[in-house]
Amino acid sequence: MSDVKAIEDAVRALPPEDLAEFRRWFAEFDHAAWDAQLQQDAAAGKLDALAAEARADYRSDPRKAP
């Protein structure tokens, strides 16, 4: 049995209170992992093109003051 399958089975077997606690923990874990990946991508320049596009869109908006 794979580790993922074992984890899935264990999660399915959790009583409701423990499942709620696990869900809270996993949400925090997942958010932290996403934040870390975003920081790595930004540091590596992977978001530079998106930032440049956003700046260009902002500057081209006639409602914005120069």
Protein Blocks (a to p, Z undefined) as FASTA:
>chain_A
ZZklmmmmmmmmpcfklmmmmmmmmmmmmmmmmmmmmmmmmmnopmmmmmmmmmmmmmmp
mkbcZZ
